[in-house]
Amino acid sequence: MDCVPSTEPIAWWILEAVAVASLLVAERRGFRRAIILSKMAASSIFLGYAVALGAFDTGTGSILFLGLVLCWLGDALLLPPGQTIWFQLGIGSFLLGHVAYAATFLGLGLHFPTLAVAAAIISSASWITLGWLRPKVPADFSVAVTSYVVVIGTMVVFSLGAFAAGAPCAVSIGAMLFATSDLSVARERFVSQSFVNSAWGLPAYFAAQMILAGSIPAMTSGS
C-alpha cells in the first residue's frame, strides 16, 4: 500500500503549484479577473492530470473523474462572493462530487471493522462541526449544509475503509485534505471573512484533488 501519490508527469504538479500561487496572490490583492482565471486554471489542471493518468481506462477511474468534474463545476459556481443562489448550486455540485468519490471508494472494497471505527470518529467530528456552524448558517442553507457535512463525512469514512482493504492510502489523504479544506470555505462564507481562510484552504483543496487524481494508476491497477 503506497502512501505516495503519483507525481508523474511532474509538470502537472508544477503547473498546479503556479496556478494556486497565482490564485493566492490574486485573492490577497482582490483582483477579481485574476481570481477567476487562476482558479479555473488550477481546477482544469487537475482534470488534465487525471486524463493523463488514464482516468477513462477503467470504470473506477471514470467515476473518480466524474467527481473531479463536479468539483470543477463547484469551483466555477463558488466564484461569486456571498451567500447567493450560485453558492447553493456550488454546494450541490460539490456534494455530488463527494458522492462520486464515495462511490469510487466503495467500489474499491471496504474493511468493515475499520469502517465502523472511522464512522464513530467522523460522526463525532461532523456533529461538532455542525454545532459550530448551525448558529451562523442562514435558515435557507441549513438543510444543504447539514447534508453536505453528512456526505463528506461518509466519503472520508469510505476512503479509510477502502485504504484498510488495500486501496492506496492516497485516497484517504486526499479525502481528508478535501474535508479539511471545506472548513475554510464554511468559515469564509458563514463565520469570518479573511484571507487566512484562502491561505490554507486553497492549497489544501487543490492538493487534495491532485492527490486523488494521482491515485488513479494505483487505484485502478487491479480493476
Phi, psi and omega in degrees: 000102184276126181268004181257115180292156179297136173241022180253132352285141185298337181302326180296320179292322178295315178300318180296317180299318179295316180296316181292320177298317178297321179296317180295319177297316180296319177297316182297322183267352177074030180273099187299314182296320179292325177299312181299311184294315183288325179293315181288332174295314179299320179291321180291330180295318180291335173291314180298322179298316179297319178296318180297332181268006174090038182302329185267004183285337181221163176297321180299313178297323181293322178293319176298319180297323176301318177299319178297319179296318179295326176290321175303314179296319177299320177301317180294318183290335180272003179297317177295135180286162175089179183263073185259177175299328178294325177294319178297317178295324177296317176302316180297319180293316178294323177302314179294327176298318177296323177298317179297319178295316179300319178296322177299313182292322177300319180293342179278349184097149184231142174266108193292324175300317177296320179302317182294316179295315180298321180298319180295316182291313183291326177298319178295316179296321179294320179296319177296317180298316179295323177296325177290319186275326191308316180292343185256347183271128176302152185303323183285354176254354189301310182296317182297315182293317179298315179299320181297314181297319179296316183292316181291327175297318178298318179300315181296317179300314179296323180295321179290321177295323179291319178299315180296336179273357176122358178289156177300139184289352174302330180294322179288319178299313179298316181296316181290324175296319179299312180299320179296318181296331179296333178296326179292323178294316179298318180295320181294319186277329189240341187247295185207119179282126182197147176297336179303323179300315179289325187300325178253331184289318182293312176301321179295318182296309183289328173297320179300314182294320179292322178295316178296316177298320181292344180276354185304312182300315180289324182292326187255003184297332180260006183282000000 
